[in-house]
């Protein structure tokens, strides 16, 4: 009976225990971290993030396990609810809803149809509270109504139709002014975006350029995008784009059709995820480090001088691990841009991917101890 047991141990030794946390804001602009160090946290508003006092533990029953490969979080500003996709590996089609007012979780049943949770990028439209996602060459929609808690009627992903992009396109989606901006589209110049008009359900015939003041452009490359919210609960006007190599931080304004170039993330992590509030852009890395870049809409001189800083009270509550990812960011996107962002939904994460591997030496020690025990 020894051999099967050792085989089981060997298989166990190669397994990876994974967690896929995500960050989001509520409508009071408290920074929330879900699944970080296996718990949920409220870091409070931006003026408290530098505190050495640990963030508040808000872990409660009904929450998802945050154990899927690519969890993504989205803020529904009208309802003060956080929607999470891919938060439960055993129920990948379910959307878990966190009511930030009641501080409670519920699980919404969803009929996926042909929607592929392993390969998608998505935004949550501000005005309609409808998800739009690009998956396997098709645009899908999912109407969340005004849900802040799940109901008994299953929701369904609806196939809106094919997108005019080749099957090789890895989507990068951003939301502003109820328009979906597709970045890094083949044959579209750097510094430009293809645009889908949500309320009329059509693609604009020409790409829109967003140049920097000096004439430069943000690169045509894969990356993460996330929209800045407005404090008065109106539509987003700006979104951030961070290339996967962390080479820059670009803020695109769709009202002025211009781009600001700000400080690149201090932590270079190809699988980092991002979520913007009103006055901050937050980064979550694969080892659980949470940092932020202060931002003031319309104040270009202040923004140009801004630097990234740690969210210290989250680090005090859930210390980062010693390693983070620097590998390629995968082959698909999952960036909930109207409410947040996360990298590739086919193997990176809508939320960052935190893995813990059992060291071979520990495994050997376990086997030797087991052998000594049975003998």
Residue frames as qw, qx, qy, qz and C-alpha x, y, z in Angstrom:
[[0.000, 0.884, 0.468, 0.000, 0.00, 0.00, 0.00],
 [0.410, -0.607, 0.060, 0.678, 3.07, 2.22, 0.23],
 [0.366, 0.071, 0.518, 0.770, 3.49, 2.79, -3.52],
 [0.026, 0.714, 0.564, 0.415, 0.05, 4.33, -4.24],
 [0.356, -0.858, -0.258, 0.266, 0.44, 6.57, -1.22],
 [0.458, -0.426, 0.260, 0.736, 3.81, 7.84, -2.44],
 [0.256, 0.360, 0.592, 0.674, 2.38, 8.43, -5.89],
 [0.141, -0.855, -0.483, -0.127, -0.38, 10.49, -4.33],
 [0.434, -0.748, -0.019, 0.501, 2.20, 12.51, -2.44],
 [0.444, -0.094, 0.447, 0.771, 4.20, 13.02, -5.63],
 [0.106, 0.615, 0.579, 0.524, 1.16, 14.31, -7.46],
 [0.302, -0.885, -0.335, 0.118, 0.33, 16.56, -4.54],
 [0.528, -0.498, 0.110, 0.679, 3.86, 17.96, -4.54],
 [0.316, 0.132, 0.479, 0.808, 3.51, 19.27, -8.09],
 [0.021, -0.781, -0.599, -0.175, 0.20, 21.00, -7.43],
 [0.186, 0.206, -0.118, 0.953, -0.08, 24.74, -7.04],
 [0.112, -0.662, -0.659, 0.338, -2.39, 26.26, -4.48],
 [0.206, 0.307, 0.291, 0.883, -3.75, 29.31, -6.24],
 [0.003, 0.707, 0.520, -0.479, -5.62, 32.37, -5.17],
 [0.291, 0.410, 0.430, 0.750, -6.89, 35.05, -7.50],
 [0.123, -0.627, -0.458, 0.618, -7.63, 38.26, -5.59],
 [0.250, 0.592, 0.379, 0.666, -8.93, 41.51, -7.00],
 [0.160, -0.331, -0.346, 0.863, -9.34, 45.11, -5.87],
 [0.010, 0.639, 0.568, 0.519, -12.23, 47.53, -6.34],
 [0.033, -0.083, 0.310, -0.947, -13.72, 50.71, -4.92],
 [0.029, 0.628, 0.766, -0.134, -17.14, 51.18, -3.40],
 [0.161, 0.765, 0.353, 0.514, -19.08, 54.37, -4.05],
 [0.402, -0.913, -0.008, 0.067, -17.66, 56.01, -0.93],
 [0.510, 0.736, -0.404, 0.189, -14.27, 55.39, -2.54],
 [0.652, -0.529, 0.536, -0.086, -13.11, 52.92, 0.05],
 [0.426, 0.493, -0.730, -0.205, -10.54, 50.60, -1.48],
 [0.879, -0.174, 0.321, -0.309, -11.64, 46.97, -1.14],
 [0.229, 0.484, -0.831, -0.151, -9.36, 43.97, -1.62],
 [0.896, -0.058, 0.130, -0.420, -11.02, 40.59, -2.09],
 [0.987, 0.122, -0.070, 0.078, -9.29, 37.23, -1.67],
 [0.315, 0.730, -0.472, 0.381, -6.03, 38.82, -0.55],
 [0.053, 0.316, -0.839, 0.440, -4.27, 36.40, 1.79],
 [0.253, -0.285, -0.922, -0.074, -7.53, 34.40, 1.75],
 [0.069, -0.608, -0.596, 0.520, -9.53, 37.24, 3.28],
 [0.189, 0.747, 0.384, 0.509, -11.36, 40.41, 2.24],
 [0.429, -0.346, -0.262, 0.792, -10.24, 43.86, 3.39],
 [0.112, 0.927, 0.299, 0.196, -11.43, 47.46, 3.49],
 [0.601, 0.023, -0.112, 0.791, -8.45, 49.83, 3.26],
 [0.083, -0.761, -0.335, 0.549, -10.64, 52.91, 3.64],
 [0.406, 0.906, 0.121, -0.001, -10.34, 56.10, 1.61],
 [0.693, 0.542, -0.167, 0.445, -7.16, 57.37, 0.01],
 [0.081, -0.799, 0.321, -0.503, -6.18, 59.58, 2.96],
 [0.752, -0.503, 0.359, -0.230, -5.80, 56.49, 5.19],
 [0.940, 0.296, -0.165, 0.035, -3.75, 54.24, 2.92],
 [0.402, 0.616, -0.520, 0.433, -0.38, 55.33, 4.33],
 [0.607, -0.585, 0.317, -0.434, -1.36, 54.20, 7.82],
 [0.211, 0.354, -0.904, 0.117, 0.57, 51.38, 9.46],
 [0.533, 0.023, 0.635, -0.558, -2.66, 50.24, 11.10],
 [0.190, 0.064, 0.926, 0.320, -3.97, 47.18, 9.30],
 [0.396, -0.092, -0.411, -0.816, -6.94, 47.48, 6.97],
 [0.614, -0.089, 0.470, -0.628, -10.29, 46.27, 8.31],
 [0.064, -0.014, 0.983, 0.171, -11.14, 42.60, 7.83],
 [0.572, 0.165, 0.063, -0.801, -14.53, 42.41, 6.07],
 [0.257, 0.096, -0.934, -0.229, -14.49, 38.67, 5.36],
 [0.575, 0.015, 0.437, -0.692, -17.97, 37.24, 5.77],
 [0.542, 0.137, 0.829, -0.018, -20.11, 34.27, 4.76],
 [0.607, 0.671, 0.390, -0.169, -21.34, 33.68, 1.23],
 [0.085, 0.810, -0.414, -0.408, -18.16, 34.99, -0.39],
 [0.882, 0.415, -0.220, -0.040, -16.58, 33.18, -3.33],
 [0.869, -0.360, 0.112, 0.321, -13.36, 31.23, -2.73],
 [0.177, 0.914, -0.311, -0.191, -11.38, 33.39, -5.19],
 [0.636, -0.341, 0.664, 0.198, -9.70, 30.25, -6.47],
 [0.751, 0.584, 0.298, 0.075, -10.22, 30.55, -10.23],
 [0.702, 0.097, 0.174, 0.684, -7.46, 31.54, -12.62],
 [0.213, 0.225, 0.179, 0.934, -8.62, 35.05, -13.45],
 [0.106, -0.702, -0.641, 0.291, -10.97, 36.80, -11.09],
 [0.158, 0.323, 0.174, 0.917, -12.24, 40.22, -12.18],
 [0.108, -0.584, -0.615, 0.519, -14.14, 42.79, -10.11],
 [0.084, 0.446, 0.409, 0.792, -16.47, 45.53, -11.37],
 [0.013, 0.308, 0.503, -0.807, -18.14, 48.42, -9.57],
 [0.017, -0.643, -0.648, -0.407, -21.80, 49.11, -10.27],
 [0.152, 0.112, -0.260, 0.947, -21.85, 52.76, -9.24],
 [0.460, -0.361, -0.251, -0.772, -25.64, 53.08, -9.22],
 [0.823, -0.377, -0.357, -0.229, -26.10, 50.18, -6.80],
 [0.228, -0.723, 0.583, -0.294, -22.86, 50.35, -4.77],
 [0.947, -0.099, 0.293, -0.089, -22.28, 46.69, -5.57],
 [0.032, -0.607, 0.737, 0.294, -19.18, 44.81, -6.68],
 [0.937, 0.244, 0.023, -0.250, -19.69, 42.10, -9.30],
 [0.293, -0.572, 0.744, 0.184, -17.06, 39.36, -9.48],
 [0.869, 0.387, -0.177, -0.253, -16.50, 37.07, -12.46],
 [0.763, 0.319, -0.519, 0.216, -14.35, 33.93, -12.34],
 [0.251, -0.631, 0.506, -0.532, -14.19, 33.97, -8.55],
 [0.740, -0.199, 0.559, -0.318, -15.17, 30.32, -8.08],
 [0.101, 0.385, -0.838, -0.374, -13.44, 27.53, -9.99],
 [0.191, 0.193, 0.959, -0.083, -16.28, 25.10, -9.25],
 [0.279, 0.749, 0.581, -0.156, -18.97, 27.52, -10.44],
 [0.395, -0.107, 0.277, 0.869, -17.25, 29.54, -13.19],
 [0.026, 0.506, 0.542, 0.670, -20.45, 30.92, -14.69],
 [0.345, -0.774, -0.508, 0.153, -21.79, 32.32, -11.41],
 [0.192, 0.597, -0.114, 0.770, -21.41, 36.01, -10.66],
 [0.477, -0.475, -0.576, 0.465, -20.88, 36.79, -6.99],
 [0.015, -0.768, -0.176, -0.616, -22.32, 40.12, -5.84],
 [0.433, -0.255, -0.512, 0.697, -20.97, 42.07, -2.88],
 [0.139, -0.870, -0.353, -0.315, -23.44, 44.61, -1.57],
 [0.452, 0.259, -0.353, 0.778, -21.03, 47.25, -0.24],
 [0.351, -0.508, 0.085, -0.782, -23.79, 48.95, 1.75],
 [0.866, -0.362, -0.026, -0.344, -25.10, 45.83, 3.49],
 [0.072, -0.620, 0.777, -0.085, -21.64, 44.21, 3.47],
 [0.757, 0.015, 0.610, -0.233, -23.09, 40.92, 2.29],
 [0.023, 0.305, -0.804, -0.510, -22.54, 38.42, -0.52],
 [0.765, 0.291, 0.429, -0.381, -24.96, 36.61, -2.81],
 [0.331, -0.190, 0.795, 0.471, -24.54, 34.35, -5.83],
 [0.579, 0.508, 0.019, -0.638, -26.25, 35.06, -9.15],
 [0.690, 0.116, 0.689, 0.188, -26.84, 32.13, -11.47],
 [0.285, 0.675, -0.294, -0.614, -25.86, 32.88, -15.07],
 [0.862, 0.324, 0.385, 0.057, -26.43, 30.90, -18.27],
 [0.328, -0.555, 0.444, 0.622, -23.14, 31.19, -20.13],
 [0.730, 0.638, 0.094, -0.224, -24.37, 29.88, -23.48],
 [0.842, 0.392, -0.024, 0.370, -21.41, 30.06, -25.86],
 [0.065, -0.924, 0.280, -0.254, -19.59, 32.62, -23.73],
 [0.843, 0.113, -0.398, 0.345, -16.09, 31.37, -22.86],
 [0.488, -0.872, 0.038, -0.032, -14.99, 32.26, -19.33],
 [0.800, -0.277, 0.234, 0.479, -11.48, 31.06, -20.19],
 [0.429, 0.085, 0.360, 0.824, -11.03, 33.68, -22.91],
 [0.028, 0.844, 0.481, 0.237, -12.63, 37.11, -22.65],
 [0.232, -0.014, -0.229, 0.945, -12.27, 40.78, -21.84],
 [0.154, -0.703, -0.679, -0.145, -15.16, 42.78, -20.42],
 [0.024, 0.176, -0.211, 0.961, -16.42, 46.18, -19.31],
 [0.052, -0.601, -0.761, 0.239, -19.46, 47.10, -17.23],
 [0.104, 0.535, 0.306, 0.781, -21.29, 50.00, -18.83],
 [0.066, -0.042, -0.484, 0.872, -21.99, 52.80, -16.37],
 [0.414, 0.018, 0.004, -0.910, -25.43, 53.95, -17.50],
 [0.754, -0.011, -0.425, -0.500, -27.05, 50.65, -18.46],
 [0.549, -0.439, 0.657, -0.272, -25.31, 48.38, -15.91],
 [0.944, 0.303, 0.047, -0.126, -24.80, 45.91, -18.73],
 [0.567, -0.451, 0.573, 0.383, -21.64, 43.87, -19.19],
 [0.718, 0.656, -0.162, -0.167, -20.10, 43.84, -22.67],
 [0.607, -0.486, 0.599, 0.191, -17.47, 41.22, -23.31],
 [0.589, 0.585, -0.475, -0.292, -15.41, 40.03, -26.25],
 [0.622, -0.296, 0.720, -0.084, -15.02, 36.27, -26.25],
 [0.558, 0.083, 0.775, 0.283, -13.93, 34.01, -29.09],
 [0.165, 0.099, 0.541, 0.819, -14.50, 36.66, -31.73],
 [0.203, -0.636, -0.626, -0.404, -17.99, 37.60, -30.59],
 [0.088, -0.290, 0.315, -0.899, -19.34, 40.50, -28.56],
 [0.394, -0.441, -0.806, 0.018, -21.60, 39.41, -25.70],
 [0.218, -0.476, 0.161, -0.836, -23.83, 41.34, -23.33],
 [0.429, -0.336, -0.807, 0.228, -25.17, 40.52, -19.86],
 [0.239, -0.632, -0.118, -0.728, -27.83, 42.78, -18.34],
 [0.339, -0.074, -0.748, 0.565, -27.36, 43.11, -14.56],
 [0.276, -0.777, -0.507, -0.252, -30.44, 45.34, -14.14],
 [0.121, -0.755, 0.305, -0.567, -29.96, 47.16, -10.84],
 [0.883, -0.274, -0.377, 0.047, -28.94, 44.09, -8.90],
 [0.052, -0.703, 0.554, -0.444, -27.18, 44.60, -5.60],
 [0.512, -0.216, 0.790, -0.260, -28.16, 41.12, -4.50],
 [0.064, 0.060, -0.903, -0.422, -28.78, 37.99, -6.54],
 [0.682, 0.072, 0.153, -0.711, -32.29, 37.01, -7.57],
 [0.687, -0.025, 0.718, -0.106, -33.74, 33.59, -8.32],
 [0.735, 0.644, 0.167, -0.132, -34.04, 34.17, -12.07],
 [0.717, -0.159, 0.354, 0.579, -30.91, 33.16, -13.99],
 [0.211, 0.825, -0.172, -0.495, -29.31, 35.79, -16.21],
 [0.851, 0.277, 0.376, 0.240, -27.95, 34.99, -19.66],
 [0.244, -0.478, 0.418, 0.732, -25.03, 36.11, -21.78],
 [0.631, 0.677, 0.323, -0.200, -26.43, 37.27, -25.15],
 [0.586, -0.027, 0.464, 0.663, -24.37, 36.96, -28.31],
 [0.199, 0.770, 0.090, -0.600, -24.51, 40.43, -29.88],
 [0.760, 0.650, 0.022, -0.024, -22.54, 39.38, -32.94],
 [0.833, 0.066, 0.049, 0.547, -19.11, 38.98, -34.45],
 [0.185, -0.866, 0.100, 0.455, -16.51, 41.71, -34.09],
 [0.670, 0.738, -0.081, 0.011, -14.54, 42.95, -37.13],
 [0.171, -0.774, 0.609, -0.015, -11.23, 41.62, -35.83],
 [0.629, 0.307, -0.709, -0.084, -9.14, 38.56, -36.69],
 [0.868, -0.387, -0.297, -0.089, -9.29, 35.54, -34.39],
 [0.699, 0.086, -0.359, 0.613, -5.74, 36.31, -33.25],
 [0.058, -0.653, 0.095, -0.749, -6.78, 39.61, -31.64],
 [0.460, -0.303, -0.681, 0.483, -6.22, 39.64, -27.88],
 [0.097, -0.818, -0.368, -0.432, -8.76, 42.22, -26.66],
 [0.305, -0.172, -0.390, 0.852, -7.91, 45.29, -24.61],
 [0.121, -0.692, -0.575, -0.418, -11.17, 47.07, -23.74],
 [0.187, -0.159, -0.380, 0.892, -11.77, 50.42, -22.06],
 [0.019, -0.738, -0.665, -0.115, -14.95, 52.33, -21.27],
 [0.136, -0.329, -0.151, 0.922, -15.58, 56.07, -21.54],
 [0.361, 0.272, -0.074, -0.889, -18.68, 58.08, -22.49],
 [0.780, 0.217, 0.461, -0.363, -20.66, 54.85, -22.94],
 [0.688, 0.611, -0.359, -0.158, -18.30, 53.88, -25.74],
 [0.897, -0.281, 0.277, 0.198, -16.10, 50.79, -25.71],
 [0.238, 0.849, -0.447, -0.152, -12.55, 51.56, -26.81],
 [0.980, 0.021, 0.126, 0.151, -10.62, 48.65, -28.31],
 [0.082, -0.866, 0.461, 0.176, -6.85, 49.11, -28.07],
 [0.298, -0.426, 0.817, 0.250, -4.02, 47.27, -29.82],
 [0.775, 0.447, 0.369, -0.252, -6.32, 46.39, -32.72],
 [0.614, -0.005, 0.549, 0.567, -4.50, 45.02, -35.79],
 [0.342, 0.481, 0.447, 0.673, -4.00, 47.69, -38.49],
 [0.200, -0.939, -0.235, -0.153, -4.93, 50.49, -36.06],
 [0.418, 0.609, -0.334, 0.585, -2.11, 52.94, -35.43],
 [0.484, -0.237, -0.559, 0.631, -0.44, 53.40, -32.04],
 [0.014, -0.152, -0.241, 0.958, -2.22, 56.06, -30.02],
 [0.487, -0.028, -0.312, -0.816, -5.61, 55.24, -31.54],
 [0.327, 0.075, 0.873, -0.354, -8.63, 53.13, -30.60],
 [0.248, -0.278, -0.747, -0.550, -11.49, 51.46, -32.39],
 [0.266, -0.006, 0.458, -0.848, -14.82, 52.48, -30.86],
 [0.198, -0.386, -0.870, -0.232, -18.08, 50.61, -30.31],
 [0.281, -0.252, 0.104, -0.920, -21.04, 52.88, -29.53],
 [0.055, 0.123, 0.937, -0.322, -23.06, 51.04, -26.90],
 [0.373, 0.418, 0.465, -0.685, -26.36, 52.90, -27.15],
 [0.612, 0.541, -0.180, -0.549, -26.53, 52.46, -30.93],
 [0.843, -0.096, 0.529, 0.035, -24.76, 49.11, -31.05],
 [0.761, 0.627, 0.043, 0.161, -22.36, 49.84, -33.88],
 [0.689, -0.281, 0.142, 0.653, -18.65, 50.23, -34.57],
 [0.144, 0.881, -0.076, -0.444, -17.51, 53.65, -35.69],
 [0.842, 0.528, 0.042, 0.102, -16.04, 53.41, -39.21],
 [0.474, 0.661, -0.353, 0.463, -12.77, 55.16, -38.32],
 [0.682, -0.309, -0.444, 0.492, -10.41, 54.78, -35.38],
 [0.161, -0.967, -0.068, -0.184, -10.01, 57.74, -33.02],
 [0.616, 0.331, -0.366, 0.614, -6.56, 59.17, -32.29],
 [0.523, -0.841, -0.138, -0.002, -5.53, 60.31, -28.79],
 [0.634, 0.477, -0.274, 0.543, -2.11, 61.99, -29.18],
 [0.559, -0.525, -0.276, 0.579, 0.14, 63.25, -26.40],
 [0.044, 0.951, 0.076, -0.297, 0.82, 67.02, -26.31],
 [0.227, -0.653, 0.546, 0.473, 4.29, 66.47, -27.79],
 [0.608, 0.466, -0.420, -0.487, 2.91, 64.44, -30.67],
 [0.060, 0.252, -0.964, 0.055, 3.95, 61.06, -29.28],
 [0.744, -0.156, -0.331, -0.559, 1.49, 58.20, -28.86],
 [0.669, -0.343, 0.605, -0.264, 0.80, 55.39, -26.45],
 [0.015, -0.344, 0.877, 0.335, 2.09, 52.12, -27.91],
 [0.813, 0.091, -0.274, -0.505, 0.12, 49.58, -29.90],
 [0.299, 0.252, -0.892, 0.227, 0.64, 46.67, -27.54],
 [0.611, -0.461, -0.630, -0.128, -1.22, 44.43, -25.16],
 [0.121, 0.218, -0.517, 0.819, -1.88, 45.82, -21.70],
 [0.158, -0.521, -0.788, 0.285, -4.49, 46.61, -19.08],
 [0.068, -0.389, -0.194, -0.898, -7.14, 49.34, -19.14],
 [0.245, -0.533, -0.737, 0.336, -9.39, 50.73, -16.43],
 [0.018, 0.700, 0.322, 0.637, -11.73, 53.73, -16.31],
 [0.132, -0.008, -0.469, 0.873, -11.71, 56.62, -13.84],
 [0.114, -0.667, -0.736, -0.003, -15.06, 57.17, -12.17],
 [0.023, -0.517, -0.041, -0.855, -16.75, 60.51, -11.62],
 [0.053, -0.074, -0.720, 0.688, -17.68, 61.49, -8.05],
 [0.449, 0.183, 0.170, -0.858, -21.08, 62.79, -9.23],
 [0.570, 0.173, 0.796, -0.108, -21.99, 59.38, -10.72],
 [0.586, 0.689, -0.077, -0.418, -21.90, 60.52, -14.34],
 [0.942, 0.318, 0.001, 0.107, -20.24, 58.64, -17.19],
 [0.685, -0.423, 0.258, 0.533, -16.51, 58.08, -17.24],
 [0.388, 0.908, -0.071, -0.144, -14.49, 60.48, -19.38],
 [0.167, 0.741, -0.650, 0.019, -11.01, 59.03, -18.97],
 [0.988, -0.152, 0.012, -0.023, -9.34, 55.66, -18.81],
 [0.285, -0.731, 0.602, 0.146, -5.86, 54.46, -17.96],
 [0.926, 0.336, -0.173, -0.016, -3.82, 52.18, -20.19],
 [0.411, -0.701, 0.581, 0.050, -0.78, 50.36, -18.81],
 [0.674, 0.446, -0.563, -0.174, 1.25, 48.25, -21.27],
 [0.950, -0.269, -0.154, -0.046, 1.98, 44.76, -19.98],
 [0.726, 0.202, -0.308, 0.581, 5.69, 45.55, -19.74],
 [0.413, -0.789, -0.310, 0.332, 4.86, 48.36, -17.27],
 [0.536, 0.152, 0.151, 0.816, 6.76, 50.81, -19.47],
 [0.034, -0.193, -0.042, -0.980, 4.31, 53.64, -18.92],
 [0.093, 0.539, 0.744, -0.384, 1.00, 54.86, -17.56],
 [0.014, 0.150, 0.423, 0.894, -1.22, 56.61, -20.09],
 [0.198, 0.510, 0.631, -0.550, -4.44, 58.47, -19.26],
 [0.104, 0.255, 0.638, 0.719, -6.72, 58.93, -22.26],
 [0.219, 0.439, 0.411, -0.768, -9.36, 61.68, -22.18],
 [0.306, 0.384, 0.783, 0.382, -12.17, 61.10, -24.68],
 [0.092, 0.891, 0.359, -0.261, -13.56, 64.62, -24.28],
 [0.004, -0.869, 0.294, 0.397, -10.37, 66.34, -25.44],
 [0.915, 0.397, -0.027, 0.070, -9.07, 63.36, -27.47],
 [0.199, 0.774, -0.530, 0.284, -5.69, 63.67, -25.75],
 [0.899, -0.183, -0.360, 0.170, -3.37, 61.47, -23.68],
 [0.263, -0.854, 0.398, -0.207, -1.27, 62.18, -20.60],
 [0.785, 0.206, -0.534, 0.239, 1.92, 60.19, -19.97],
 [0.523, -0.754, 0.225, -0.327, 2.46, 59.59, -16.25],
 [0.179, -0.582, 0.783, -0.127, 4.96, 57.68, -14.12],
 [0.691, 0.083, -0.680, -0.232, 5.16, 53.98, -14.97],
 [0.839, -0.504, -0.099, -0.178, 4.40, 51.49, -12.21],
 [0.189, -0.744, 0.626, -0.141, 7.27, 51.05, -9.78],
 [0.608, -0.148, 0.778, -0.059, 6.61, 47.32, -9.62],
 [0.415, 0.391, -0.585, -0.577, 7.07, 45.76, -13.05],
 [0.431, 0.048, 0.877, -0.206, 4.67, 42.85, -13.31],
 [0.187, 0.044, -0.673, -0.714, 3.23, 41.65, -16.60],
 [0.329, -0.397, -0.838, -0.178, 0.30, 40.03, -14.80],
 [0.035, -0.214, -0.479, 0.850, -0.59, 42.93, -12.54],
 [0.002, 0.671, 0.696, 0.256, -4.19, 44.13, -12.44],
 [0.117, 0.051, -0.104, 0.986, -5.48, 47.70, -12.14],
 [0.111, -0.721, -0.682, -0.048, -8.56, 49.50, -10.85],
 [0.156, 0.260, -0.038, 0.952, -9.21, 53.25, -10.97],
 [0.091, -0.639, -0.652, 0.398, -11.39, 55.27, -8.63],
 [0.165, 0.956, 0.237, 0.044, -11.83, 59.03, -8.84],
 [0.020, -0.945, 0.320, -0.066, -8.43, 60.23, -7.62],
 [0.394, -0.548, 0.735, 0.064, -6.24, 57.14, -7.75],
 [0.788, 0.340, -0.456, -0.236, -5.10, 54.34, -10.02],
 [0.663, -0.485, 0.535, -0.198, -4.48, 51.14, -8.03],
 [0.572, 0.429, -0.687, -0.131, -2.17, 48.27, -8.99],
 [0.829, -0.340, 0.386, -0.219, -2.39, 44.72, -7.60],
 [0.292, 0.576, -0.745, -0.165, 0.62, 42.54, -8.42],
 [0.807, 0.012, -0.559, -0.191, 0.88, 38.77, -8.51],
 [0.480, 0.023, -0.721, 0.500, 2.57, 38.61, -5.11],
 [0.343, -0.710, -0.608, 0.093, -0.20, 40.63, -3.46],
 [0.304, -0.250, -0.110, 0.913, 1.47, 44.05, -3.42],
 [0.141, 0.826, 0.532, 0.120, -1.05, 46.89, -3.70],
 [0.342, -0.241, 0.043, 0.907, 0.20, 50.31, -4.86],
 [0.250, 0.828, 0.499, -0.058, -1.44, 53.45, -6.16],
 [0.354, 0.150, 0.199, 0.901, -0.78, 56.50, -8.30],
 [0.087, 0.629, 0.432, -0.640, -2.58, 59.70, -7.18],
 [0.233, 0.299, 0.591, 0.712, -4.50, 61.41, -9.99],
 [0.146, 0.590, 0.369, -0.703, -6.45, 64.64, -10.35],
 [0.481, 0.572, 0.590, 0.305, -8.55, 65.01, -13.49],
 [0.238, 0.919, 0.193, 0.247, -7.55, 68.14, -15.44],
 [0.336, -0.896, 0.278, 0.089, -4.45, 68.89, -13.34],
 [0.862, 0.441, -0.190, 0.162, -1.68, 67.92, -15.74],
 [0.205, 0.705, -0.523, 0.434, 1.20, 69.47, -13.77],
 [0.585, -0.445, 0.532, -0.421, 0.26, 67.69, -10.52],
 [0.970, 0.119, 0.154, -0.147, -0.28, 64.42, -12.36],
 [0.672, 0.619, -0.350, 0.206, 3.08, 64.68, -14.11],
 [0.024, 0.618, -0.626, 0.476, 4.83, 64.92, -10.74],
 [0.828, -0.318, 0.200, -0.417, 2.86, 62.09, -9.09],
 [0.227, 0.421, -0.877, 0.040, 4.64, 58.91, -8.02],
 [0.765, -0.213, -0.560, -0.238, 3.47, 55.43, -7.10],
 [0.205, -0.464, 0.631, -0.587, 3.16, 54.58, -3.40],
 [0.267, -0.090, -0.956, 0.080, 2.26, 51.54, -1.34],
 [0.609, -0.518, -0.207, -0.565, -1.16, 51.02, 0.21],
 [0.137, 0.420, -0.766, 0.466, 0.51, 50.47, 3.57],
 [0.567, -0.180, 0.509, -0.622, -2.52, 49.45, 5.60],
 [0.927, 0.202, -0.123, -0.292, -3.23, 46.58, 3.18],
 [0.571, 0.459, -0.634, 0.247, 0.40, 45.48, 3.38],
 [0.193, -0.373, 0.677, -0.604, 0.07, 45.48, 7.16],
 [0.781, -0.009, 0.307, -0.544, -3.07, 43.33, 6.97],
 [0.943, 0.235, 0.236, 0.017, -1.93, 40.96, 4.21],
 [0.259, -0.707, 0.499, 0.430, 1.85, 41.11, 3.69],
 [0.703, 0.571, -0.308, -0.292, 2.91, 40.40, 0.09],
 [0.957, -0.093, 0.183, 0.204, 4.78, 37.22, -0.73],
 [0.428, -0.627, 0.368, 0.537, 8.43, 37.42, -1.71],
 [0.323, -0.028, 0.706, 0.630, 7.95, 36.73, -5.41],
 [0.490, 0.611, 0.233, -0.577, 5.94, 38.21, -8.26],
 [0.755, 0.366, 0.497, 0.221, 5.48, 37.36, -11.90],
 [0.010, -0.677, 0.306, 0.669, 7.52, 38.87, -14.67],
 [0.420, 0.107, 0.823, 0.367, 6.39, 36.55, -17.41],
 [0.092, -0.149, -0.524, -0.834, 4.37, 37.30, -20.52],
 [0.378, 0.082, 0.413, -0.825, 0.83, 38.44, -19.90],
 [0.476, 0.250, 0.824, -0.178, -0.88, 35.63, -21.70],
 [0.121, 0.109, 0.723, 0.672, -3.10, 35.33, -24.70],
 [0.150, -0.657, -0.615, -0.410, -6.30, 36.97, -23.75],
 [0.023, 0.297, -0.292, 0.909, -7.66, 39.81, -21.73],
 [0.385, -0.615, -0.687, -0.034, -10.06, 40.25, -18.89],
 [0.291, 0.041, -0.247, 0.923, -10.11, 43.82, -17.83],
 [0.078, -0.752, -0.654, 0.024, -13.31, 45.06, -16.32],
 [0.381, 0.197, 0.004, 0.903, -12.65, 48.56, -17.32],
 [0.267, -0.669, -0.214, -0.660, -15.75, 50.39, -16.29],
 [0.695, -0.672, 0.019, -0.254, -15.02, 49.08, -12.88],
 [0.605, -0.609, 0.498, 0.122, -11.65, 47.62, -12.84],
 [0.609, 0.620, -0.462, -0.174, -9.10, 45.65, -14.70],
 [0.719, -0.398, 0.570, 0.029, -7.31, 42.40, -14.73],
 [0.119, 0.527, -0.698, -0.469, -5.04, 40.69, -17.14],
 [0.407, 0.178, -0.757, -0.479, -5.55, 37.83, -19.46],
 [0.749, -0.130, 0.303, -0.574, -8.60, 35.83, -18.77],
 [0.938, 0.203, -0.262, -0.097, -6.91, 32.79, -20.21],
 [0.871, -0.037, -0.317, 0.373, -4.20, 32.31, -17.70],
 [0.321, 0.335, -0.329, 0.823, -3.17, 35.46, -15.95],
 [0.247, -0.492, -0.750, 0.367, -6.01, 36.92, -13.91],
 [0.282, -0.693, -0.255, -0.613, -9.17, 39.87, -13.32],
 [0.520, -0.837, 0.159, -0.064, -7.47, 39.30, -10.62],
 [0.153, 0.700, -0.694, 0.072, -3.84, 38.84, -9.86],
 [0.929, -0.030, -0.362, -0.076, -2.67, 35.24, -9.52],
 [0.251, -0.697, 0.596, -0.309, -0.95, 34.40, -6.25],
 [0.907, 0.080, -0.403, -0.092, 0.60, 30.93, -6.24],
 [0.445, -0.656, 0.578, -0.194, 2.29, 28.93, -3.53],
 [0.795, 0.303, -0.518, -0.089, 4.41, 25.97, -4.57],
 [0.849, -0.498, 0.178, -0.010, 5.52, 23.20, -2.25],
 [0.096, 0.779, -0.614, -0.085, 9.32, 23.14, -2.28],
 [0.808, 0.215, -0.542, -0.085, 10.86, 19.89, -3.40],
 [0.249, 0.312, -0.754, 0.522, 12.91, 19.66, -0.22],
 [0.500, -0.139, 0.439, -0.733, 9.75, 19.89, 1.86],
 [0.866, 0.144, -0.217, -0.427, 8.21, 17.17, -0.25],
 [0.622, 0.301, -0.698, 0.185, 11.23, 14.88, 0.24],
 [0.067, -0.261, 0.691, -0.671, 11.09, 15.48, 3.96],
 [0.710, -0.027, 0.190, -0.678, 7.40, 14.58, 3.99],
 [0.855, 0.218, -0.422, -0.210, 8.04, 11.36, 2.04],
 [0.431, 0.312, -0.749, 0.395, 10.94, 10.32, 4.25],
 [0.312, -0.206, 0.560, -0.739, 8.89, 11.04, 7.34],
 [0.828, 0.057, -0.034, -0.557, 6.03, 8.99, 5.95],
 [0.756, 0.275, -0.594, 0.017, 8.35, 6.05, 5.12],
 [0.149, 0.298, -0.747, 0.575, 9.83, 6.16, 8.60],
 [0.550, -0.131, 0.351, -0.747, 6.34, 6.14, 10.06],
 [0.893, 0.113, -0.142, -0.413, 5.05, 3.12, 8.10],
 [0.700, 0.299, -0.621, 0.188, 8.22, 1.15, 8.66]]
